[in-house]
Amino acid sequence: MTEFSDYVPHITQELIDRGHARRMSILEDYFAVMERQRLYKNFNLYGQFNQPFTKTQLATALRPILLKYPILATAIIPKQFPDYEPFYTSKKYYDRPYPICDYIKPAQKVTLQDILLNEQVEHKDTVDTILTKFIEYDYQYTGEVVELIGSFFFPEFDGSTPNWRILCLPLPGEKDTGKYSQLVFISNHCLSDGISAVNFLQDLAKAMANARPSKDTNDTPLTIIDYSQDYKDMAKLPPPITKYVEHRSSLVDLLKLVMSNFVKNHLTYKSDAEITARLLPLNPQRYHILLNFNPAQISSLKEVVKRNVHRTCTITPFLEACFLVALHRYGKIFRKNWTEWGFDVAVAINTRKFLPEDDELKDIYKYGSSIGGFHYTHLISSFDIEYNEKEKFWKLVEYYFGLLSNHHDALVGLGILMSDQVCQSQNIDNMLCNDYLNQKRGGLLLSNVGYHPQNTDSSPHIRDLVFSQTAGALKFTFGMNAIATNGNGLNIDLNIAKSAISGKDEWLVFCREFESVVRNFTEST
């Protein structure tokens, strides 16, 4: 028997020898677990281009990207495929550890119909609802549209398609012309992350500038790649990023995590939101409100942060502090009882920055699930800052900046899953389900995907980006997602579990408080 005998005929020695099949790392498998156990739905990135494109142009531009970065064309092949679902939720599976993860390989064929939601019959009702809402809001990308997009669920073990989709949004007055200038990249997080999404849209803009119309002019399906014909032109799959960036944690880290979890479980804020549960398709769970700070405002904000904290300080600790101070000022969240002295905050980070200084290596890892994160508990009393207490506020930002500069802490959170003490003795699926399901929701999940300036002299180019995700069964009541460009400035998606607040109007009141806090501590500072 071969080491891949459970995966035959979908995985072969020939695929492995070509560099077009390999096992996932435990870090990559984390997101596969989140999907197969129905704990997470999607993240999404909206992009607006400065000129329209057609579906044929889209398919033509996608081809060189998927050939150069085949992880974008990759599907996950599970054990007992295609009848895998009962197995991965069975007692037989849960009762033993599986430290060696499943395989990935490029899909046999990827057509535009495989990835374009506008063409998929199974998603027609949801797509129609989204497009109707988009048009209703005068072709503007709003929180209401984000809420609907957040309901998409893509099975990660389809085996024949990638783990992401594209939704094209119509142009005003050209709803039926087949021309678009706005789209949304939507991923179930398997083998992809927020930086992957940004790179995808930027590479797509460059590829569309160089694209020649495909000879295949049928509406759908337009073939993007056919592995049987294209494998010689396809790059090899990169090894997991854990080959170059050490995530594994020590026994001391494991003991710290146990202590930290005790504090989070017993001495931190818990909202009145419904307890966490496995996710249902097409069931928006959160209120989303989008805020914008124009390029001049974001430029001023960045200067104020650097002046008051450190020249290397990003806006992430500033946004975190503003959110927490606004929560305290809002006055309707914290109960002030003896078991509620802490508030937990998780901040996602891009682990590509820990790669060796090698341009080729950095290019190889433009795509993939290369994230880590910090997860701290802060004293709620530290959020009690008045508008005139600016020195106190900037000390709080400086404190968060120091925490977020601890690179070791950024890697060991998910790295715990890679430790022998865990992966060799625990079933990761069962462990995560026990940790995430039937729990009260706590604090904030913060994702700042960063600042991405665009070359506005090139055409097409990206005018605007909006990043969003929902926490799913992750135990967070609140979410903040941020991204910035030189075109439209900083976009922030603030979201909350619906059952944690009386209604969306009340969430808007908080968002206005957040904006007020941002303005107060950046003006005349």
C-alpha positions as a Python dict, from the first residue, in 0.01 Angstrom:
ca = {
    (1, 'M'): (0, 0, 0),
    (2, 'T'): (116, 355, -74),
    (3, 'E'): (86, 642, 168),
    (4, 'F'): (-191, 781, -51),
    (5, 'S'): (-385, 456, -105),
    (6, 'D'): (-690, 606, 69),
    (7, 'Y'): (-700, 875, -201),
    (8, 'V'): (-664, 668, -519),
    (9, 'P'): (-761, 731, -800),
    (10, 'H'): (-781, 1103, -722),
    (11, 'I'): (-418, 1122, -604),
    (12, 'T'): (-146, 943, -803),
    (13, 'Q'): (230, 915, -786),
    (14, 'E'): (249, 1097, -1117),
    (15, 'L'): (70, 1402, -969),
    (16, 'I'): (303, 1400, -670),
    (17, 'D'): (613, 1371, -891),
    (18, 'R'): (498, 1667, -1099),
    (19, 'G'): (464, 1877, -784),
    (20, 'H'): (89, 1899, -837),
    (21, 'A'): (-28, 1705, -533),
    (22, 'R'): (78, 1715, -169),
    (23, 'R'): (-63, 1684, 177),
    (24, 'M'): (-187, 1992, 361),
    (25, 'S'): (-4, 2113, 668),
    (26, 'I'): (-191, 2111, 998),
    (27, 'L'): (-210, 2491, 970),
    (28, 'E'): (-378, 2464, 628),
    (29, 'D'): (-599, 2185, 758),
    (30, 'Y'): (-732, 2417, 1031),
    (31, 'F'): (-947, 2596, 774),
    (32, 'A'): (-1054, 2267, 617),
    (33, 'V'): (-1173, 2162, 963),
    (34, 'M'): (-1363, 2489, 997),
    (35, 'E'): (-1547, 2417, 672),
    (36, 'R'): (-1614, 2045, 702),
    (37, 'Q'): (-1746, 2094, 1056),
    (38, 'R'): (-1960, 2392, 942),
    (39, 'L'): (-1791, 2641, 1173),
    (40, 'Y'): (-1708, 2912, 916),
    (41, 'K'): (-1864, 3040, 595),
    (42, 'N'): (-1652, 3291, 406),
    (43, 'F'): (-1446, 3604, 386),
    (44, 'N'): (-1488, 3836, 89),
    (45, 'L'): (-1313, 4123, -84),
    (46, 'Y'): (-1500, 4375, -298),
    (47, 'G'): (-1305, 4544, -574),
    (48, 'Q'): (-1401, 4828, -806),
    (49, 'F'): (-1207, 4872, -1132),
    (50, 'N'): (-1176, 5194, -1327),
    (51, 'Q'): (-1300, 5040, -1652),
    (52, 'P'): (-1551, 4768, -1741),
    (53, 'F'): (-1471, 4411, -1846),
    (54, 'T'): (-1664, 4119, -1993),
    (55, 'K'): (-1683, 3757, -1880),
    (56, 'T'): (-1462, 3654, -2173),
    (57, 'Q'): (-1198, 3907, -2067),
    (58, 'L'): (-1226, 3778, -1710),
    (59, 'A'): (-1172, 3415, -1814),
    (60, 'T'): (-879, 3510, -2039),
    (61, 'A'): (-712, 3709, -1759),
    (62, 'L'): (-762, 3430, -1504),
    (63, 'R'): (-575, 3169, -1706),
    (64, 'P'): (-214, 3294, -1659),
    (65, 'I'): (-281, 3362, -1290),
    (66, 'L'): (-400, 3007, -1222),
    (67, 'L'): (-112, 2856, -1418),
    (68, 'K'): (149, 3060, -1230),
    (69, 'Y'): (-17, 3015, -889),
    (70, 'P'): (-182, 2672, -905),
    (71, 'I'): (-288, 2679, -542),
    (72, 'L'): (-569, 2903, -670),
    (73, 'A'): (-688, 2614, -887),
    (74, 'T'): (-650, 2359, -610),
    (75, 'A'): (-917, 2135, -463),
    (76, 'I'): (-899, 1937, -138),
    (77, 'I'): (-928, 1560, -169),
    (78, 'P'): (-1060, 1406, 153),
    (79, 'K'): (-1055, 1053, 281),
    (80, 'Q'): (-1339, 836, 147),
    (81, 'F'): (-1412, 1082, -134),
    (82, 'P'): (-1682, 1145, -255),
    (83, 'D'): (-1879, 996, 41),
    (84, 'Y'): (-1679, 1182, 301),
    (85, 'E'): (-1936, 1385, 499),
    (86, 'P'): (-2066, 1105, 726),
    (87, 'F'): (-1709, 995, 796),
    (88, 'Y'): (-1583, 1336, 915),
    (89, 'T'): (-1867, 1371, 1166),
    (90, 'S'): (-1865, 1009, 1286),
    (91, 'K'): (-1761, 875, 1625),
    (92, 'K'): (-1514, 652, 1443),
    (93, 'Y'): (-1338, 960, 1306),
    (94, 'Y'): (-1359, 1170, 1624),
    (95, 'D'): (-1219, 892, 1843),
    (96, 'R'): (-865, 895, 1706),
    (97, 'P'): (-606, 1158, 1603),
    (98, 'Y'): (-515, 1216, 1237),
    (99, 'P'): (-184, 1405, 1251),
    (100, 'I'): (-127, 1347, 876),
    (101, 'C'): (-362, 1567, 676),
    (102, 'D'): (-554, 1525, 350),
    (103, 'Y'): (-424, 1592, 0),
    (104, 'I'): (-465, 1886, -233),
    (105, 'K'): (-430, 1892, -612),
    (106, 'P'): (-535, 2115, -904),
    (107, 'A'): (-890, 2061, -1023),
    (108, 'Q'): (-907, 1860, -1344),
    (109, 'K'): (-1075, 2147, -1526),
    (110, 'V'): (-1170, 2499, -1418),
    (111, 'T'): (-1429, 2685, -1622),
    (112, 'L'): (-1573, 3029, -1567),
    (113, 'Q'): (-1899, 2863, -1469),
    (114, 'D'): (-1717, 2681, -1188),
    (115, 'I'): (-1617, 3005, -1018),
    (116, 'L'): (-1862, 3274, -1138),
    (117, 'L'): (-2160, 3283, -903),
    (118, 'N'): (-2365, 3472, -1161),
    (119, 'E'): (-2365, 3152, -1371),
    (120, 'Q'): (-2435, 2894, -1099),
    (121, 'V'): (-2789, 2759, -1083),
    (122, 'E'): (-2751, 2637, -724),
    (123, 'H'): (-2685, 2995, -607),
    (124, 'K'): (-2931, 3174, -838),
    (125, 'D'): (-3183, 3279, -572),
    (126, 'T'): (-2916, 3425, -345),
    (127, 'V'): (-2738, 3601, -632),
    (128, 'D'): (-3066, 3750, -755),
    (129, 'T'): (-3140, 3879, -404),
    (130, 'I'): (-2794, 4035, -377),
    (131, 'L'): (-2813, 4203, -719),
    (132, 'T'): (-3161, 4336, -642),
    (133, 'K'): (-3037, 4482, -315),
    (134, 'F'): (-2726, 4626, -487),
    (135, 'I'): (-2941, 4802, -747),
    (136, 'E'): (-3187, 4915, -479),
    (137, 'Y'): (-2898, 5095, -308),
    (138, 'D'): (-2815, 5279, -631),
    (139, 'Y'): (-2535, 5038, -733),
    (140, 'Q'): (-2349, 5106, -410),
    (141, 'Y'): (-2170, 4837, -209),
    (142, 'T'): (-2336, 4855, 134),
    (143, 'G'): (-2351, 4666, 461),
    (144, 'E'): (-2681, 4513, 351),
    (145, 'V'): (-2508, 4360, 47),
    (146, 'V'): (-2220, 4238, 265),
    (147, 'E'): (-2466, 4063, 497),
    (148, 'L'): (-2611, 3865, 207),
    (149, 'I'): (-2268, 3780, 63),
    (150, 'G'): (-2161, 3653, 404),
    (151, 'S'): (-2426, 3380, 381),
    (152, 'F'): (-2252, 3189, 98),
    (153, 'F'): (-2118, 2848, 192),
    (154, 'F'): (-1885, 2657, -42),
    (155, 'P'): (-1805, 2293, 45),
    (156, 'E'): (-1428, 2258, 63),
    (157, 'F'): (-1433, 1894, -46),
    (158, 'D'): (-1606, 1940, -379),
    (159, 'G'): (-1298, 1789, -539),
    (160, 'S'): (-1365, 1944, -878),
    (161, 'T'): (-1359, 2319, -812),
    (162, 'P'): (-1143, 2570, -620),
    (163, 'N'): (-1246, 2700, -279),
    (164, 'W'): (-1340, 3049, -396),
    (165, 'R'): (-1593, 3219, -621),
    (166, 'I'): (-1641, 3552, -796),
    (167, 'L'): (-1960, 3757, -796),
    (168, 'C'): (-1983, 4028, -1064),
    (169, 'L'): (-2194, 4333, -986),
    (170, 'P'): (-2375, 4517, -1269),
    (171, 'L'): (-2300, 4863, -1401),
    (172, 'P'): (-2572, 5132, -1382),
    (173, 'G'): (-2781, 5119, -1698),
    (174, 'E'): (-2603, 4810, -1827),
    (175, 'K'): (-2757, 4535, -1616),
    (176, 'D'): (-2800, 4300, -1911),
    (177, 'T'): (-2502, 4396, -2128),
    (178, 'G'): (-2254, 4155, -1971),
    (179, 'K'): (-2018, 4437, -1873),
    (180, 'Y'): (-1894, 4480, -1518),
    (181, 'S'): (-1652, 4699, -1324),
    (182, 'Q'): (-1719, 4570, -972),
    (183, 'L'): (-1673, 4219, -838),
    (184, 'V'): (-1643, 4033, -510),
    (185, 'F'): (-1388, 3759, -441),
    (186, 'I'): (-1544, 3514, -193),
    (187, 'S'): (-1349, 3232, -27),
    (188, 'N'): (-1420, 2968, 236),
    (189, 'H'): (-1067, 3042, 370),
    (190, 'C'): (-926, 2706, 259),
    (191, 'L'): (-584, 2771, 99),
    (192, 'S'): (-662, 3143, 85),
    (193, 'D'): (-674, 3452, 305),
    (194, 'G'): (-729, 3828, 289),
    (195, 'I'): (-386, 3901, 140),
    (196, 'S'): (-447, 3631, -122),
    (197, 'A'): (-768, 3813, -216),
    (198, 'V'): (-589, 4148, -252),
    (199, 'N'): (-315, 3989, -462),
    (200, 'F'): (-578, 3819, -674),
    (201, 'L'): (-758, 4143, -763),
    (202, 'Q'): (-429, 4325, -828),
    (203, 'D'): (-300, 4044, -1049),
    (204, 'L'): (-636, 4033, -1224),
    (205, 'A'): (-612, 4403, -1311),
    (206, 'K'): (-265, 4352, -1458),
    (207, 'A'): (-371, 4040, -1647),
    (208, 'M'): (-677, 4214, -1796),
    (209, 'A'): (-450, 4490, -1924),
    (210, 'N'): (-244, 4228, -2108),
    (211, 'A'): (-525, 3986, -2196),
    (212, 'R'): (-614, 3894, -2552),
    (213, 'P'): (-972, 3778, -2611),
    (214, 'S'): (-1015, 3402, -2585),
    (215, 'K'): (-1106, 3210, -2901),
    (216, 'D'): (-1381, 3047, -2694),
    (217, 'T'): (-1655, 3308, -2721),
    (218, 'N'): (-1945, 3102, -2586),
    (219, 'D'): (-2123, 3260, -2292),
    (220, 'T'): (-2041, 2970, -2057),
    (221, 'P'): (-1856, 2758, -1981),
    (222, 'L'): (-1537, 2935, -2083),
    (223, 'T'): (-1252, 2698, -2004),
    (224, 'I'): (-981, 2864, -1796),
    (225, 'I'): (-753, 2564, -1748),
    (226, 'D'): (-771, 2198, -1847),
    (227, 'Y'): (-517, 2010, -1639),
    (228, 'S'): (-474, 1725, -1889),
    (229, 'Q'): (-359, 1977, -2151),
    (230, 'D'): (-202, 2244, -1930),
    (231, 'Y'): (-5, 2055, -1666),
    (232, 'K'): (329, 2116, -1839),
    (233, 'D'): (271, 2491, -1821),
    (234, 'M'): (158, 2485, -1459),
    (235, 'A'): (396, 2580, -1179),
    (236, 'K'): (448, 2342, -889),
    (237, 'L'): (245, 2378, -572),
    (238, 'P'): (456, 2551, -309),
    (239, 'P'): (527, 2360, 12),
    (240, 'P'): (333, 2480, 317),
    (241, 'I'): (462, 2811, 450),
    (242, 'T'): (543, 2631, 775),
    (243, 'K'): (856, 2501, 597),
    (244, 'Y'): (1000, 2853, 624),
    (245, 'V'): (809, 3009, 914),
    (246, 'E'): (818, 2820, 1243),
    (247, 'H'): (476, 2803, 1406),
    (248, 'R'): (523, 2515, 1647),
    (249, 'S'): (483, 2605, 2011),
    (250, 'S'): (656, 2483, 2323),
    (251, 'L'): (513, 2318, 2631),
    (252, 'V'): (535, 2657, 2804),
    (253, 'D'): (318, 2809, 2529),
    (254, 'L'): (65, 2529, 2579),
    (255, 'L'): (48, 2595, 2954),
    (256, 'K'): (3, 2969, 2889),
    (257, 'L'): (-284, 2888, 2652),
    (258, 'V'): (-457, 2677, 2917),
    (259, 'M'): (-433, 2962, 3168),
    (260, 'S'): (-545, 3218, 2910),
    (261, 'N'): (-845, 3007, 2813),
    (262, 'F'): (-948, 2981, 3178),
    (263, 'V'): (-953, 3360, 3202),
    (264, 'K'): (-1142, 3396, 2872),
    (265, 'N'): (-1400, 3136, 2975),
    (266, 'H'): (-1470, 3261, 3326),
    (267, 'L'): (-1365, 3624, 3372),
    (268, 'T'): (-1437, 3804, 3045),
    (269, 'Y'): (-1730, 3972, 2874),
    (270, 'K'): (-1999, 3744, 2732),
    (271, 'S'): (-2277, 3889, 2519),
    (272, 'D'): (-2646, 3800, 2511),
    (273, 'A'): (-2608, 3668, 2157),
    (274, 'E'): (-2730, 3317, 2080),
    (275, 'I'): (-2474, 3051, 2165),
    (276, 'T'): (-2250, 2933, 1884),
    (277, 'A'): (-2375, 2653, 1660),
    (278, 'R'): (-2298, 2484, 1331),
    (279, 'L'): (-2378, 2721, 1049),
    (280, 'L'): (-2678, 2700, 823),
    (281, 'P'): (-2650, 2802, 455),
    (282, 'L'): (-2816, 3126, 345),
    (283, 'N'): (-2872, 3254, 696),
    (284, 'P'): (-2716, 3599, 752),
    (285, 'Q'): (-2612, 3611, 1116),
    (286, 'R'): (-2469, 3957, 1163),
    (287, 'Y'): (-2534, 4326, 1109),
    (288, 'H'): (-2265, 4493, 896),
    (289, 'I'): (-2210, 4867, 860),
    (290, 'L'): (-1942, 5009, 628),
    (291, 'L'): (-1751, 5323, 720),
    (292, 'N'): (-1517, 5522, 498),
    (293, 'F'): (-1233, 5763, 572),
    (294, 'N'): (-1113, 5938, 257),
    (295, 'P'): (-746, 5939, 143),
    (296, 'A'): (-672, 6276, 306),
    (297, 'Q'): (-820, 6157, 636),
    (298, 'I'): (-626, 5829, 633),
    (299, 'S'): (-302, 6012, 548),
    (300, 'S'): (-355, 6248, 842),
    (301, 'L'): (-451, 5959, 1069),
    (302, 'K'): (-134, 5765, 988),
    (303, 'E'): (82, 6069, 1061),
    (304, 'V'): (-89, 6128, 1395),
    (305, 'V'): (-37, 5764, 1496),
    (306, 'K'): (333, 5771, 1406),
    (307, 'R'): (383, 6101, 1587),
    (308, 'N'): (215, 5988, 1908),
    (309, 'V'): (335, 5626, 1923),
    (310, 'H'): (624, 5520, 1698),
    (311, 'R'): (727, 5573, 1338),
    (312, 'T'): (675, 5200, 1271),
    (313, 'C'): (331, 5188, 1429),
    (314, 'T'): (48, 5096, 1193),
    (315, 'I'): (-312, 5203, 1239),
    (316, 'T'): (-417, 4858, 1372),
    (317, 'P'): (-354, 4929, 1744),
    (318, 'F'): (-514, 5270, 1699),
    (319, 'L'): (-831, 5119, 1549),
    (320, 'E'): (-838, 4860, 1827),
    (321, 'A'): (-816, 5130, 2094),
    (322, 'C'): (-1082, 5343, 1925),
    (323, 'F'): (-1321, 5048, 1908),
    (324, 'L'): (-1276, 4955, 2274),
    (325, 'V'): (-1304, 5312, 2401),
    (326, 'A'): (-1617, 5356, 2187),
    (327, 'L'): (-1766, 5038, 2336),
    (328, 'H'): (-1717, 5179, 2684),
    (329, 'R'): (-1858, 5519, 2590),
    (330, 'Y'): (-2158, 5358, 2418),
    (331, 'G'): (-2262, 5240, 2763),
    (332, 'K'): (-2491, 4951, 2669),
    (333, 'I'): (-2246, 4661, 2644),
    (334, 'F'): (-2066, 4603, 2973),
    (335, 'R'): (-2261, 4490, 3281),
    (336, 'K'): (-1998, 4576, 3544),
    (337, 'N'): (-2036, 4251, 3738),
    (338, 'W'): (-1749, 4073, 3915),
    (339, 'T'): (-1707, 3803, 3650),
    (340, 'E'): (-1675, 4060, 3369),
    (341, 'W'): (-1343, 4231, 3416),
    (342, 'G'): (-1180, 4134, 3088),
    (343, 'F'): (-1254, 4165, 2717),
    (344, 'D'): (-1087, 3934, 2465),
    (345, 'V'): (-951, 4062, 2134),
    (346, 'A'): (-810, 3852, 1851),
    (347, 'V'): (-605, 4029, 1583),
    (348, 'A'): (-527, 3840, 1260),
    (349, 'I'): (-186, 3894, 1098),
    (350, 'N'): (-13, 3807, 772),
    (351, 'T'): (268, 3558, 841),
    (352, 'R'): (429, 3617, 500),
    (353, 'K'): (621, 3901, 663),
    (354, 'F'): (820, 3639, 853),
    (355, 'L'): (950, 3475, 535),
    (356, 'P'): (1322, 3506, 455),
    (357, 'E'): (1416, 3809, 245),
    (358, 'D'): (1386, 3640, -93),
    (359, 'D'): (1176, 3792, -372),
    (360, 'E'): (1110, 3459, -541),
    (361, 'L'): (996, 3304, -214),
    (362, 'K'): (768, 3596, -139),
    (363, 'D'): (613, 3567, -485),
    (364, 'I'): (549, 3194, -442),
    (365, 'Y'): (352, 3264, -123),
    (366, 'K'): (138, 3546, -259),
    (367, 'Y'): (-148, 3298, -230),
    (368, 'G'): (-242, 3055, 45),
    (369, 'S'): (-374, 3054, 401),
    (370, 'S'): (-75, 3225, 560),
    (371, 'I'): (-218, 3382, 872),
    (372, 'G'): (-148, 3388, 1240),
    (373, 'G'): (-294, 3596, 1515),
    (374, 'F'): (-281, 3747, 1860),
    (375, 'H'): (-546, 3671, 2120),
    (376, 'Y'): (-531, 3880, 2435),
    (377, 'T'): (-760, 3971, 2725),
    (378, 'H'): (-769, 4341, 2814),
    (379, 'L'): (-903, 4505, 3129),
    (380, 'I'): (-1239, 4666, 3057),
    (381, 'S'): (-1154, 4941, 3304),
    (382, 'S'): (-870, 5051, 3072),
    (383, 'F'): (-1128, 5150, 2807),
    (384, 'D'): (-1272, 5422, 3032),
    (385, 'I'): (-1112, 5722, 2863),
    (386, 'E'): (-1270, 6066, 2827),
    (387, 'Y'): (-1229, 6274, 2513),
    (388, 'N'): (-993, 6515, 2690),
    (389, 'E'): (-766, 6235, 2819),
    (390, 'K'): (-553, 6218, 2508),
    (391, 'E'): (-232, 6121, 2680),
    (392, 'K'): (-410, 5827, 2845),
    (393, 'F'): (-554, 5724, 2509),
    (394, 'W'): (-218, 5725, 2330),
    (395, 'K'): (-59, 5523, 2610),
    (396, 'L'): (-328, 5261, 2547),
    (397, 'V'): (-244, 5260, 2174),
    (398, 'E'): (125, 5232, 2257),
    (399, 'Y'): (51, 4935, 2485),
    (400, 'Y'): (-140, 4756, 2208),
    (401, 'F'): (142, 4836, 1964),
    (402, 'G'): (385, 4663, 2199),
    (403, 'L'): (165, 4355, 2223),
    (404, 'L'): (122, 4335, 1847),
    (405, 'S'): (499, 4357, 1800),
    (406, 'N'): (553, 4025, 1979),
    (407, 'H'): (599, 3803, 1676),
    (408, 'H'): (625, 3485, 1880),
    (409, 'D'): (273, 3531, 2017),
    (410, 'A'): (145, 3586, 1663),
    (411, 'L'): (255, 3240, 1550),
    (412, 'V'): (195, 3012, 1845),
    (413, 'G'): (-185, 3047, 1862),
    (414, 'L'): (-256, 2825, 1563),
    (415, 'G'): (86, 2670, 1609),
    (416, 'I'): (-47, 2494, 1919),
    (417, 'L'): (-231, 2260, 1680),
    (418, 'M'): (105, 2155, 1533),
    (419, 'S'): (263, 2060, 1865),
    (420, 'D'): (314, 1688, 1920),
    (421, 'Q'): (130, 1714, 2251),
    (422, 'V'): (-185, 1809, 2058),
    (423, 'C'): (-181, 1668, 1704),
    (424, 'Q'): (-46, 1326, 1805),
    (425, 'S'): (-300, 1275, 2082),
    (426, 'Q'): (-610, 1476, 1986),
    (427, 'N'): (-856, 1469, 1699),
    (428, 'I'): (-834, 1830, 1582),
    (429, 'D'): (-1190, 1834, 1442),
    (430, 'N'): (-1335, 1711, 1769),
    (431, 'M'): (-1118, 1945, 1976),
    (432, 'L'): (-1222, 2254, 1775),
    (433, 'C'): (-1589, 2156, 1777),
    (434, 'N'): (-1582, 2119, 2155),
    (435, 'D'): (-1407, 2455, 2189),
    (436, 'Y'): (-1622, 2652, 1944),
    (437, 'L'): (-1974, 2504, 1960),
    (438, 'N'): (-2248, 2572, 2218),
    (439, 'Q'): (-2052, 2861, 2368),
    (440, 'K'): (-2138, 3217, 2462),
    (441, 'R'): (-1982, 3480, 2240),
    (442, 'G'): (-1718, 3715, 2376),
    (443, 'G'): (-1513, 3997, 2234),
    (444, 'L'): (-1368, 4130, 1906),
    (445, 'L'): (-1215, 3972, 1597),
    (446, 'L'): (-1006, 4237, 1419),
    (447, 'S'): (-860, 4196, 1069),
    (448, 'N'): (-672, 4484, 907),
    (449, 'V'): (-563, 4368, 561),
    (450, 'G'): (-347, 4678, 522),
    (451, 'Y'): (-281, 4968, 287),
    (452, 'H'): (-255, 4882, -84),
    (453, 'P'): (-169, 5180, -307),
    (454, 'Q'): (-263, 5141, -674),
    (455, 'N'): (-95, 5273, -987),
    (456, 'T'): (-369, 5501, -1113),
    (457, 'D'): (-179, 5563, -1438),
    (458, 'S'): (-233, 5203, -1548),
    (459, 'S'): (-560, 5079, -1689),
    (460, 'P'): (-744, 4890, -1567),
    (461, 'H'): (-662, 4957, -1205),
    (462, 'I'): (-839, 4916, -873),
    (463, 'R'): (-1025, 5216, -740),
    (464, 'D'): (-1162, 5073, -417),
    (465, 'L'): (-1142, 4767, -190),
    (466, 'V'): (-1370, 4652, 94),
    (467, 'F'): (-1278, 4351, 308),
    (468, 'S'): (-1539, 4165, 512),
    (469, 'Q'): (-1586, 3842, 699),
    (470, 'T'): (-1812, 3702, 968),
    (471, 'A'): (-1699, 3513, 1274),
    (472, 'G'): (-1918, 3209, 1210),
    (473, 'A'): (-1895, 2978, 1511),
    (474, 'L'): (-1582, 3153, 1634),
    (475, 'K'): (-1669, 3294, 1976),
    (476, 'F'): (-1675, 3664, 1890),
    (477, 'T'): (-1965, 3905, 1926),
    (478, 'F'): (-1798, 4188, 1734),
    (479, 'G'): (-1596, 4213, 1416),
    (480, 'M'): (-1384, 4484, 1258),
    (481, 'N'): (-1241, 4442, 908),
    (482, 'A'): (-1028, 4715, 751),
    (483, 'I'): (-848, 4782, 424),
    (484, 'A'): (-717, 5098, 258),
    (485, 'T'): (-616, 5222, -88),
    (486, 'N'): (-498, 5555, -226),
    (487, 'G'): (-812, 5561, -442),
    (488, 'N'): (-1094, 5568, -188),
    (489, 'G'): (-911, 5569, 143),
    (490, 'L'): (-986, 5343, 441),
    (491, 'N'): (-1293, 5121, 445),
    (492, 'I'): (-1397, 4962, 774),
    (493, 'D'): (-1662, 4693, 813),
    (494, 'L'): (-1801, 4693, 1168),
    (495, 'N'): (-2024, 4395, 1244),
    (496, 'I'): (-2205, 4235, 1537),
    (497, 'A'): (-2398, 3915, 1603),
    (498, 'K'): (-2763, 4005, 1541),
    (499, 'S'): (-2891, 3859, 1866),
    (500, 'A'): (-2642, 4065, 2071),
    (501, 'I'): (-2819, 4397, 2009),
    (502, 'S'): (-3176, 4522, 1972),
    (503, 'G'): (-3145, 4602, 1603),
    (504, 'K'): (-2936, 4750, 1324),
    (505, 'D'): (-3034, 5107, 1414),
    (506, 'E'): (-2879, 5053, 1755),
    (507, 'W'): (-2560, 4918, 1594),
    (508, 'L'): (-2549, 5233, 1381),
    (509, 'V'): (-2552, 5440, 1701),
    (510, 'F'): (-2238, 5258, 1815),
    (511, 'C'): (-2071, 5304, 1474),
    (512, 'R'): (-2129, 5680, 1498),
    (513, 'E'): (-1967, 5672, 1841),
    (514, 'F'): (-1668, 5489, 1693),
    (515, 'E'): (-1634, 5755, 1420),
    (516, 'S'): (-1652, 6025, 1686),
    (517, 'V'): (-1372, 5862, 1887),
    (518, 'V'): (-1153, 5837, 1575),
    (519, 'R'): (-1208, 6204, 1495),
    (520, 'N'): (-1151, 6319, 1852),
    (521, 'F'): (-813, 6153, 1890),
    (522, 'T'): (-677, 6246, 1547),
    (523, 'E'): (-786, 6609, 1524),
    (524, 'S'): (-564, 6862, 1699),
    (525, 'T'): (-340, 6588, 1841),
}
